[in-house]
């Protein structure tokens, strides 16, 4: 499905900052930024990614910070106080 079709189905641009422990140095944290279109509030795409991470990658997850916004929003209506005519 295209990005526009997903947005029309209320998918939103979702950004997650993932902090994880380095495999060789567990006391140190590394940051990874993930971004995709996802459906709030369940976030199935992010959940699949985090499940993949836990099963296949060595860095143990520490925390995930999430930000989301709609890309397609209702337009604004403004009233104009002046009228200009060209003759």
Secondary structure, 3 states (H helix, E strand, C coil): CCHHHHHHCCEEEEEEEEEEECCCCCCCEEEEEEEEEEECCCCHHHHHHHHHHHHHCCCCEEEEEEEEECCCCCCCCCCCCCCCCCC
